[in-house]
């Protein structure tokens, strides 16, 4: 099993929103909620639920950024 640095929920949210704000294409993202998930083997123990201005508009880059951070950090 891979050992990752752990972060509290609020810090993960802040890191994720900081990364999202760097990308103008994600401007419809208002906020994010970090939720716990069951871990299977080397997978992450959290996921992100996005709060968007318009539910019909998606931000694929937000998902890529989330996956990158999930590979680096676990929820404490």
PyMOL commands that set and color helices and strands:
alter all, ss='L'
color gray80, all
select helices_A, chain A and resi 9-21+24-26+60-72
alter helices_A, ss='H'
color red, helices_A
select strands_A, chain A and resi 5-7+29-36+46-52+73-75
alter strands_A, ss='S'
color yellow, strands_A
deselect
rebuild
show_as cartoon
